[in-house]
Amino acid sequence: MEKLKNITELKRNALILLSDLISKPSFSREEKQTGDIIYHFFENLGIGCHRVKNNIWAYNKNFDASKPTLLLNSHHDTIKPNTGYTKDPFSPVTADGKIFGLGSNDAGGALVSLISTFLYFFDDRDLKYNLCIACTGEEEISGSDGMELFLSASMECCHLGSHPEDCAIIGEPTLMQMAIAEKGLLVLDCFAKGIAGHAARNEGVNALYIAAEDICHLKEFKFEKVSSFLGPVKLTVSCISTENKAHNVVPDVCHFIMDIRVNELYTFDEIQQLLKINMKSDFKARSTRLKSSIIPVDHPLVQSGMNAGKTMYGSPTTSDKALVGIPALKMGPGDSARSHTADEFIYIKEIEEGIDEYINIVGNLIKKSLYKEHEQSVHKLK
């Protein structure tokens, strides 16, 4: 497939694919239509791919089970459009050098750029790494039928993590800089317990007051360990409620929620043990799946990015990087600040340059001479 080496054609097809994806609603758990588009895209190129629910993946032509694997992953699900949209979120309008539409920036641009990168190397022989492209669902809700289902279903052919050098690029909008670290997410459901009573009499124990006392304590609480990449742990009380709706009843239970963004210096158990010391309310973790992650600065994938002039930073947001289970770099075209905003867009130039830069970084890792080779071809095109 020599045409897959044609950078101009790869970029053109990436933009067409992105427009096709934008045109179909793909809310989390409802990604079938975009899954069909991606599956048929590979099928039309003669590339065999696998599918479980709305997760589609494929391997390079000369896959060798004895070699490590570089996973190229991004998601094709989106959130629902907010009420601020002035454009049709499912109409891929091109204007002023931008493509508008829901999912264009988060994370359609990264997805089609990684697919293009996979295609560029698909036929190559004697690579140091296998390549796997995985287009997964349910990232926006951290659902169990997204990344985790893909990892489980792909084990027969390629058990990611079985080779010590396995690693991944997770495509998210980062302005093509390297998020080497990512905060984990711990959500705690908290319950202050009191005793019901009549509000007109001096009776009962008000669970709301117990919760308020704990919340005031949490507002001032500081976790001592500060990460050089991720900064301090960030704790936010984001919701409070009681089942009681009567004005004259002292509530016996008050529920509130903590959103905690955890750096790599704490385990979730350590966070919970520290919180228990001065809290009167009980609490329970909703999930412990989305742990903080970091890829070492001296990892070959990070070094490849640094050789390409990329900078490193720590990301305050979570992604499938938390679930992949192997050293992973989060990086992609687009800007995180545009994600989930009205009239979402990505610059066409960001996608085109993202493809060039992905190819350079991946090539520098999997094929020694390719980085300089492709860099020279890019300069010629310019």
FENFEN-V977921 format. One record per run of one state. SS is the DSSP state (@ for helix, = for strand, . for the rest). FROM is the first residue (numbers start at 0). LEN is the number of residues. If there is no record, write none. Layout:
ss=<SS;SS>
from=<FROM;FROM>
len=<LEN;LEN>
//
This chain:
ss=<.;@;.;@;.;=;.;@;.;=;.;=;.;=;.;=;.;=;.;=;.;@;.;=;.;@;.;=;.;=;.;=;.;=;.;=;.;=;.;@;.;=;.;=;.;=;.;=;.;=;.;@;.;=;.;=;.;@;.;=;.;@;.;=;.;@;.;=;@;.;@;.>
from=<0;1;5;6;22;26;27;31;44;49;52;54;59;67;75;77;78;93;95;97;100;103;121;128;136;146;153;166;170;177;182;183;193;194;195;196;198;204;205;206;220;226;227;230;231;233;241;248;250;252;262;267;276;281;285;292;294;299;307;311;315;319;322;326;330;335;338;344;347;366;369;381>
len=<1;4;1;16;4;1;4;13;5;3;2;5;8;8;2;1;15;2;2;3;3;18;7;8;10;7;13;4;7;5;1;10;1;1;1;2;6;1;1;14;6;1;3;1;2;8;7;2;2;10;5;9;5;4;7;2;5;8;4;4;4;3;4;4;5;3;6;3;19;3;12;1>
//
